[in-house]
Amino acid sequence: MYVHINYSQSILAWWQHGAILGAYVDYWHLTGDDTYNSNVTVGWLKGVSPSLDLLPKEHAFDIGNDDQGFWSIMSMDAVERVFPETDEQKKMGAGFLEITQTVHNTQDARWDNTTCGGGLRWQIVTIKGARLAKYTGNTSYADAAEMSYKWMRESNLIQDDYWINDGLDVNECTKLTTKRWTYNYGTIMAGCAAMYNFTTGSKRAYWKQELDNILNSTYATFIDAETGALKEIQCQESKTCDMDQRSFKAYLVRWMGYTAQVAPYTYDTIMMHLRKNAALAAATCIGEPHGTACGQKWNIGAQWDGYHGLGEQINAMEVIQNIIPYVRPNIGLIFNSNNGGTSRSNPGGKGNKKTMRNWRLILAAEYAKYALRNYEIKAADRFGGAVLTLLTLGLLAGMVVFVVSEPDVEEKSEEKSEERPRPRSVVE
């Protein structure tokens, strides 16, 4: 498996473990299959740290706000999806909502008004506060989310044309890192969607406008005009994506799926793009060594581009599982504290079972019929053979097995990752 419970022995960066556990929270939520739930729980308890703030001692000297942020986004995923909490978690005070609130409080205390007018070093902003507000009804979280979002607009991290920059220089605040990454857009998108869901009146109108602009910018930036495929534009065509960047599309499609649920007016357009990309991604999953490795490029038809690794597998897994609500409309609902959420709250946390399995696992045949019906795939494209071979195991029941259990092979990339791989910062 790519996810090692002993993080010190893993080839992955610590933040990626949290990101992957989040994918498996979604997997359980969308399929009802609890096969991997115990792995998620063990991984969570390993990462939560004795101080209950997602700052484990083995990473005390190299962890960033964004690393901690990815783990807390995973915990917020678990809260909203009512992922089962164990008795051990409850005894430790390591419930998902408690930890999410603790991380929010610790990061809120780090907000730095003395540099560039605000912000956090190496941060993921907006999304946690917005989702906490939506879940708990606590307006203080919404205030924090609104403050951070408006700062990003004023600092030009989010430009007037909704180009989302990757960061800015703390020594020269107008000097922007202008690279565009899918996960940055997805993060901001989900935060805006949560704020749209939480607010009313003129504030809701404001967040709708912001969300619409972010969505339109996302589509224009990352959707290939010819094929409709999502692309990591900074590195995909140049073959320079490092190990981190190869997984970024997974987080965009996860948050597109989230947005479609909490801002329902976006559903049709988002699902159109996700359905198309699910078919395109599945068509690439024919690679060596066992005919199940998924490719990095989804815009090249039913062929494998030779890339094989965590990023490619988790990207395909996320985009396919996030179309399940299209086929099963009552699946994918996002809960809050007043309509089914069960995780215990601890709004003052500082740090130092009810489930939703009301459906059967979606079958491969349903997705295959859907793909063939909607995209009129020709035999010459080899799509039928590729996708039907892939999906006869049962859409995700089979897919997840090869996503996480594909034998380790050398990661193919033209550019090696840094010694400590990490997503790019929002503020550098």
C-alpha distance (Angstrom), angle and dihedral (degrees) to the residues before:
residue distance angle dihedral
M1 . . .
Y2 3.79 . .
V3 3.81 92.7 .
H4 3.79 110.9 74.9
I5 3.78 116.8 -164.5
N6 3.81 87.2 -151.6
Y7 3.79 95.6 66.9
S8 3.80 94.3 -172.0
Q9 3.82 89.2 65.7
S10 3.79 96.6 45.6
I11 3.78 125.1 108.1
L12 3.80 87.9 -143.6
A13 3.77 128.8 88.5
W14 3.79 114.0 -107.1
W15 3.81 93.2 -112.5
Q16 3.80 90.5 57.6
H17 3.79 91.8 60.0
G18 3.79 89.0 59.1
A19 3.79 91.2 46.3
I20 3.80 92.2 51.3
L21 3.80 93.6 46.6
G22 3.80 86.1 54.8
A23 3.80 89.1 56.1
Y24 3.80 89.4 55.5
V25 3.79 92.0 48.7
D26 3.80 86.2 56.5
Y27 3.79 90.8 45.0
W28 3.80 91.8 56.8
H29 3.80 91.9 42.9
L30 3.79 94.3 50.3
T31 3.81 99.6 39.9
G32 3.80 107.2 25.8
D33 3.81 89.3 -131.1
D34 3.82 108.4 136.7
T35 3.82 96.0 -174.8
Y36 3.80 92.7 117.2
N37 3.81 100.2 34.6
S38 3.80 94.3 101.6
N39 3.81 89.9 52.9
V40 3.79 89.8 52.5
T41 3.80 91.5 49.9
V42 3.81 93.8 48.2
G43 3.79 90.5 47.4
W44 3.78 91.3 48.3
L45 3.80 94.4 50.6
K46 3.80 90.0 47.9
G47 3.79 92.1 51.9
V48 3.77 100.4 39.3
S49 3.85 92.5 76.4
P50 3.82 128.8 -146.0
S51 3.80 89.7 -85.6
L52 3.82 89.8 58.6
D53 3.81 93.1 -130.3
L54 3.82 103.9 102.8
L55 3.80 91.5 -105.1
P56 3.82 104.4 118.1
K57 3.77 114.8 -165.2
E58 3.81 94.4 -121.3
H59 3.81 88.2 64.2
A60 3.80 98.3 35.7
F61 3.80 94.3 115.9
D62 3.79 100.8 42.1
I63 3.78 106.5 33.5
G64 3.79 120.7 113.6
N65 3.77 134.8 -159.9
D66 3.78 88.3 -103.5
D67 3.81 92.8 53.5
Q68 3.78 90.5 51.0
G69 3.79 88.1 42.8
F70 3.80 94.3 58.2
W71 3.79 90.4 53.3
S72 3.80 92.2 48.1
I73 3.81 90.1 49.5
M74 3.81 86.9 54.5
S75 3.82 89.2 51.7
M76 3.81 90.6 49.0
D77 3.80 88.4 51.1
A78 3.80 87.7 54.9
V79 3.81 91.8 48.7
E80 3.79 95.5 51.3
R81 3.78 93.1 43.1
V82 3.83 94.0 46.5
F83 3.79 92.5 -123.8
P84 3.83 107.7 -170.6
E85 3.80 115.5 -93.5
T86 3.79 118.7 -149.2
D87 3.79 127.0 -132.8
E88 3.80 88.0 -113.6
Q89 3.79 90.7 58.0
K90 3.77 91.8 49.7
K91 3.81 93.3 48.8
M92 3.80 90.7 50.1
G93 3.79 93.4 47.3
A94 3.80 86.7 -118.8
G95 3.78 98.3 131.5
F96 3.77 113.8 146.3
L97 3.81 96.4 -114.5
E98 3.80 93.0 45.0
I99 3.79 92.1 53.7
T100 3.80 93.7 44.1
Q101 3.79 89.7 53.2
T102 3.79 91.7 47.2
V103 3.79 92.3 52.2
H104 3.79 90.8 47.1
N105 3.80 90.2 52.8
T106 3.80 94.5 47.1
Q107 3.80 92.8 47.7
D108 3.79 92.2 44.1
A109 3.80 87.6 56.9
R110 3.83 89.5 54.3
W111 3.80 94.3 56.1
D112 3.80 103.8 128.8
N113 3.80 115.9 -147.5
T114 3.80 91.5 170.9
T115 3.81 94.9 69.7
C116 3.81 122.0 59.6
G117 3.79 90.0 -22.3
G118 3.79 94.8 -69.0
G119 3.76 144.0 -28.6
L120 3.77 139.5 111.8
R121 3.78 129.1 -92.0
W122 3.80 109.8 -107.3
Q123 3.75 94.9 -3.3
I124 3.75 146.9 169.1
V125 3.77 104.7 -156.1
T126 3.81 138.9 -176.5
I127 3.78 100.0 16.9
K128 3.82 100.3 80.9
G129 3.80 96.3 44.8
A130 3.79 92.4 45.4
R131 3.78 93.3 49.6
L132 3.80 92.9 44.1
A133 3.80 88.6 52.7
K134 3.79 91.7 50.0
Y135 3.80 92.5 47.1
T136 3.81 100.9 42.1
G137 3.80 101.7 26.9
N138 3.81 88.7 -129.6
T139 3.81 107.7 146.1
S140 3.81 93.3 -158.1
Y141 3.80 88.8 72.5
A142 3.79 90.2 51.2
D143 3.80 90.1 49.9
A144 3.80 90.3 54.1
A145 3.80 91.7 48.0
E146 3.79 92.1 48.8
M147 3.80 91.7 48.4
S148 3.79 93.1 51.5
Y149 3.80 93.3 45.3
K150 3.79 93.9 49.6
W151 3.80 89.5 48.2
M152 3.80 89.6 54.4
R153 3.79 90.1 51.5
E154 3.81 93.2 46.6
S155 3.81 93.6 45.8
N156 3.82 89.7 50.6
L157 3.77 93.8 -119.1
I158 3.79 81.3 126.1
Q159 3.79 104.6 38.8
D160 3.79 125.9 -149.0
D161 3.81 89.2 -100.7
Y162 3.85 88.7 50.1
W163 3.75 94.9 -110.3
I164 3.81 100.0 153.9
N165 3.77 111.1 -143.5
D166 3.77 121.8 -148.8
G167 3.78 98.9 -129.3
L168 3.76 149.3 -42.4
D169 3.78 135.1 -119.4
V170 3.81 114.1 -103.8
N171 3.81 89.2 -150.4
E172 3.81 93.6 51.1
C173 3.77 108.6 25.3
T174 3.79 96.2 -167.6
K175 3.80 91.7 54.7
L176 3.79 105.0 98.1
T177 3.78 131.9 -166.5
T178 3.78 96.6 -132.3
K179 3.79 101.2 -168.3
R180 3.79 114.2 124.1
W181 3.79 120.6 -140.2
T182 3.78 128.3 -175.8
Y183 3.79 95.6 -129.1
N184 3.82 93.1 56.2
Y185 3.79 90.0 56.1
G186 3.79 91.6 46.2
T187 3.79 92.7 50.2
I188 3.79 93.9 52.2
M189 3.80 91.2 41.9
A190 3.81 92.7 56.4
G191 3.79 92.1 47.1
C192 3.80 92.2 51.6
A193 3.80 90.6 46.6
A194 3.80 91.7 52.6
M195 3.80 90.9 49.0
Y196 3.80 90.5 48.9
N197 3.80 88.6 52.6
F198 3.81 93.6 47.2
T199 3.80 100.6 45.3
T200 3.80 134.5 67.5
G201 3.79 138.3 -157.8
S202 3.79 119.1 2.6
K203 3.79 92.6 -4.6
R204 3.78 91.2 55.8
A205 3.81 89.0 49.6
Y206 3.81 89.1 52.9
W207 3.79 93.6 50.5
K208 3.80 91.3 45.4
Q209 3.78 89.8 55.3
E210 3.80 91.7 48.1
L211 3.80 92.2 46.6
D212 3.80 91.8 48.5
N213 3.79 90.7 51.3
I214 3.80 92.4 48.5
L215 3.80 91.6 48.5
N216 3.79 93.3 48.4
S217 3.79 90.9 48.1
T218 3.81 90.3 49.0
Y219 3.78 92.8 52.3
A220 3.80 93.4 45.2
T221 3.80 93.4 47.0
F222 3.79 105.3 40.8
I223 3.82 107.6 23.0
D224 3.79 113.4 92.4
A225 3.80 106.6 -126.5
E226 3.79 94.6 -143.4
T227 3.80 102.3 44.0
G228 3.81 105.2 17.3
A229 3.81 89.8 -124.3
L230 3.78 122.8 145.9
K231 3.79 112.3 -116.2
E232 3.80 133.9 -166.9
I233 3.77 90.8 -134.4
Q234 3.80 98.9 -169.3
C235 3.77 96.1 62.5
Q236 3.80 115.2 -2.2
E237 3.79 100.6 90.5
S238 3.81 93.2 37.5
K239 3.82 89.9 50.9
T240 3.80 91.8 -129.4
C241 3.82 101.1 118.8
D242 3.78 110.3 133.4
M243 3.78 124.4 -145.7
D244 3.81 92.5 -84.5
Q245 3.76 96.6 46.6
R246 3.78 92.9 50.0
S247 3.82 89.4 68.5
F248 3.81 99.0 44.6
K249 3.82 95.8 97.0
A250 3.80 88.8 62.3
Y251 3.79 91.4 65.3
L252 3.79 93.6 46.4
V253 3.81 93.4 53.0
R254 3.82 91.7 43.6
W255 3.79 90.4 55.1
M256 3.78 92.2 42.8
G257 3.80 86.7 57.4
Y258 3.80 90.0 48.4
T259 3.80 91.8 48.8
A260 3.80 91.9 51.7
Q261 3.81 89.0 57.7
V262 3.81 101.6 44.5
A263 3.82 96.3 37.2
P264 3.82 99.5 38.4
Y265 3.80 95.6 -177.3
T266 3.83 87.0 70.9
Y267 3.80 93.1 53.8
D268 3.79 101.9 96.2
T269 3.79 96.9 49.3
I270 3.80 94.7 41.6
M271 3.79 92.5 48.2
M272 3.79 90.8 49.0
H273 3.81 89.3 58.6
L274 3.81 94.9 41.0
R275 3.81 93.3 48.8
K276 3.77 91.8 50.1
N277 3.79 92.3 48.4
A278 3.80 93.5 45.0
A279 3.78 88.8 59.1
L280 3.80 92.7 44.2
A281 3.81 93.3 47.2
A282 3.80 93.3 47.4
A283 3.79 90.2 52.0
T284 3.82 90.1 62.2
C285 3.80 94.9 53.3
I286 3.78 95.1 96.5
G287 3.80 99.1 94.1
E288 3.77 134.6 130.2
P289 2.92 146.3 -47.7
H290 3.82 95.6 28.7
G291 3.77 105.1 4.6
T292 3.80 93.1 -101.2
A293 3.81 105.3 88.3
C294 3.80 112.8 115.9
G295 3.79 123.6 -137.7
Q296 3.77 132.4 -124.3
K297 3.80 95.6 -129.5
W298 3.79 118.3 66.6
N299 3.80 95.0 177.9
I300 3.81 98.7 72.8
G301 3.79 101.8 74.5
A302 3.79 126.6 -121.9
Q303 3.76 98.3 -14.1
W304 3.79 137.8 98.4
D305 3.80 118.3 -118.0
G306 3.81 95.4 -151.4
Y307 3.80 96.7 -104.3
H308 3.78 117.6 124.6
G309 3.77 129.5 172.5
L310 3.76 148.3 88.5
G311 3.79 94.6 -55.8
E312 3.77 96.1 53.8
Q313 3.80 93.7 44.7
I314 3.79 96.8 46.1
N315 3.82 91.3 45.7
A316 3.80 91.0 56.2
M317 3.79 93.2 42.8
E318 3.81 92.9 52.3
V319 3.78 97.6 46.9
I320 3.81 92.9 47.4
Q321 3.79 96.4 46.3
N322 3.80 92.0 46.8
I323 3.80 92.1 63.7
I324 3.81 92.2 58.8
P325 3.85 91.1 93.3
Y326 3.81 87.4 60.5
V327 3.80 91.9 58.8
R328 3.82 94.8 34.5
P329 3.84 103.7 33.7
N330 3.83 96.5 -168.5
I331 3.79 92.0 55.8
G332 3.77 122.0 92.2
L333 3.79 98.7 38.6
I334 3.79 114.4 161.4
F335 3.81 115.4 -137.9
N336 3.79 133.2 -150.5
S337 3.79 133.2 -166.4
N338 3.81 92.5 -86.0
N339 3.80 100.2 48.3
G340 3.77 109.3 43.3
G341 3.79 106.9 -44.2
T342 3.80 112.0 136.4
S343 3.81 108.3 175.4
R344 3.81 113.0 120.9
S345 3.79 116.5 -109.0
N346 3.80 126.1 -132.2
P347 3.81 106.1 171.4
G348 3.80 92.5 173.9
G349 3.80 95.9 53.1
K350 3.78 111.5 138.9
G351 3.77 104.6 169.8
N352 3.92 127.2 -135.9
K353 27.23 45.9 139.7
K354 2.94 124.2 13.3
T355 3.84 114.6 91.7
M356 3.76 135.4 -172.7
R357 3.81 100.9 -138.4
N358 3.80 99.1 133.7
W359 3.77 96.4 133.4
R360 3.76 141.0 60.2
L361 3.75 123.2 -114.4
I362 3.79 110.0 -82.1
L363 3.79 111.8 -110.0
A364 3.76 127.9 -124.4
A365 3.76 93.0 -124.1
E366 3.79 91.8 62.4
Y367 3.77 93.4 53.8
A368 3.79 92.8 43.0
K369 3.80 90.6 52.6
Y370 3.79 90.4 47.1
A371 3.81 93.0 49.8
L372 3.78 94.0 47.3
R373 3.80 92.1 45.2
N374 3.79 95.7 49.7
Y375 3.78 102.3 39.2
E376 3.81 104.1 31.4
I377 3.77 91.2 -136.7
K378 3.78 113.9 -156.6
A379 3.78 122.5 -136.2
A380 3.78 89.3 -124.4
D381 3.79 89.3 64.4
R382 3.80 89.7 62.6
F383 3.80 86.6 -136.4
G384 3.78 94.3 126.8
G385 3.78 94.4 55.3
A386 3.78 94.3 41.8
V387 3.78 98.0 47.0
L388 3.79 97.6 37.4
T389 3.80 90.4 49.9
L390 3.78 88.8 49.6
L391 3.76 96.9 45.4
T392 3.80 104.7 39.4
L393 3.79 87.8 89.4
G394 3.79 89.6 67.3
L395 3.78 117.8 -79.1
L396 3.76 102.0 -88.7
A397 3.77 100.8 -3.3
G398 3.77 86.2 71.0
M399 3.75 98.4 30.2
V400 3.78 97.0 54.9
V401 3.78 90.0 55.0
F402 3.76 92.5 61.0
V403 3.78 93.2 36.2
V404 3.79 91.2 62.7
S405 3.77 103.5 20.9
E406 3.79 103.5 46.1
P407 3.83 105.8 130.6
D408 3.78 113.4 -97.4
V409 3.78 112.6 -97.3
E410 3.75 130.9 167.7
E411 3.79 111.9 -71.5
K412 3.80 110.4 -116.7
S413 3.78 115.0 -138.4
E414 3.75 134.7 136.0
E415 3.79 90.2 -140.0
K416 3.79 124.2 46.4
S417 3.77 119.3 -132.7
E418 3.75 121.1 -108.2
E419 3.78 116.4 -95.0
R420 3.79 88.8 -95.1
P421 3.81 107.2 32.2
R422 3.77 114.6 -148.8
P423 3.79 139.6 155.1
R424 3.75 115.5 -93.2
S425 3.76 117.1 -91.0
V426 3.74 128.4 -106.4
V427 3.78 87.6 -147.4
E428 3.79 120.1 24.5
